[in-house]
Amino acid sequence: MKKIKRRKIIIVEGDNLVSYGGGILIDEFIYKLSLPQIIDATVKVKERERGYKESEAILALMVSVITGGECLDDLLALREEEAFKTIWRHGDIPHPTTMGDFLRRFALGHIRQLDSVNAQAFNKVYIPLPKNCSPLRWISILPWQYLYI
């Protein structure tokens, strides 16, 4: 059986409570899938290598939507929360105006690049079923974990 390394964050004192408690699960899932590396290798939006990487911007927007964000200004809530910064290890959360500039550069080709990222992540999570197995009986949670239902 493969031993899984887990990250522990212990907050002893202070007002470092996270209002997005599931953020550490999202962070761990992103890390296990190597999404930042996949995004940086596949998506090319910026013309220069300055500022935020594509993965930082895309993952920040993604985590904002997952945690209930409805507009770019909701990035400020994640950006200003100190406790969230302790669990988020995928770069800084961009300012809403920076994110707006980033999103205005998107064209149809960039969306197809994101589709490619989605396909690569999908292939890391889901595995082909054994030939003698019903599709309704197997599920892969992560590449090393299989459940027989």
N, C-alpha and C positions, 0 to 999 in steps of 0.2 A: 504494500500500500504506500502510495506517495505521500510524504509529509508536506503539508502546506505551511509556508511561513506566513505568519500573521503580524500585522503592524499593530502596536499598542500605543494609544495616546491616553495618558492619564492627566487629568486636570485636577490639581490639588486644591487650589484656592483661587479666589477672584470671581469676577463675573463673566467667565469665559464659557457660558452656556451657548450652544449652537441651536438656533431656531430651525435649522435644516438638519435634523438628526440623521436622516438617511444619506447625507452627503458623503459620509465615509464609505458607505456601500457603493455609491456611484463612483467615487474616487478609486476604490479597490477594483471594481469591474473594469474601469477604463485602463488601469495599470496592468491588469492581467491580460487584457486583450491587446496591449501595446498600441492603443489607438493613437497616441501622439506621434509615434514613429510612422504608423501607416498614413496618417493624415499628412505629415510633413513630406513623406516620400511621394505622395500621390497628388495632393492639391497644391497648385501653384497659382496663387492669386496676386501676390505682391511682386513688384518689379525689382525691389531692392531687399537686401537682407537686414533691414533696420527695424527696430520696434518689435512688436509682438510677432511670434511665429503664427502660421496659419492654424496650427493645432491649438494654440492658446486661445485664439479668437473663437474658433469653432466649438471647442469644448466649453468655453465660458458661456457661449450662447446656448449650448445644449443643456448645461447644468442649470442655467437660469430658467429655461422652459420646464425642465423636470421638477424644479422646486417651486413652480407656480408663477414664474414670470410671464407677463403678458405683453410687455413692450420693452424697448431698449433701456428705458429709464430704470427698469427693475434690476438691471445689472448693478446699479448703485448699492442696492441692499446687500448683495453678495460682496461687492467690492469693499464696503465699509465695515463689514462684520469681522472683527479680529479673530474670533473663535473659528470661523469658517476658513480663514487663511491658514490655520494650524493643521487642518485636515486636508486641504486642497493642495496637491503637489504638482499641478500641471501648469504652473506659471501664474502670473497675476491676472486678475479679471480686468479686461479693458474698460475704459470709460465709455459711456453710451455714445458720445460723439465719435470716438475712435472706432467703435463697432459699426456705427452708421457709415463711416468712410470705407471701412473694410467691405461691408455688404454692398455698397454701391459699385464696387469693382467687379462684382459677380456677373458672369455671362452664362449662357447655356452650357458652354464647355466646362465651366467650373462646377456646375450642378452635376454634370456627368462624371466629373472626377469624384464628387461626393458619393455618387451612386457606386463607383468603384470601391471607395472606402467601405461603404455599407456591405457590399458583396464580400470583401475580404474579411470583415468582422463576422459576417454571417457564417463564412466557411470555417472560422476559428471556433465558433460556438456550436454549430450543428455539424454532426458527422453523418456519413452515409449509414443507412441501416444495414444490418446483416441481411443476407439474401433470404433467409428462411424466417424472417421476422415480420410481424404485422406493424405497419406504421403507427398504430395507435398504442403500442405497448412500450416503446422506447423513447426516452427523452434525454438529451444531453444538456446538462446545466452549464458545465464548463468542459473544456477539452479532456479533462482527466476524470470527470465524474459522470457516471451513467446511471440512470434509474430504470428499472424494469417495472412497469405498471401492470 
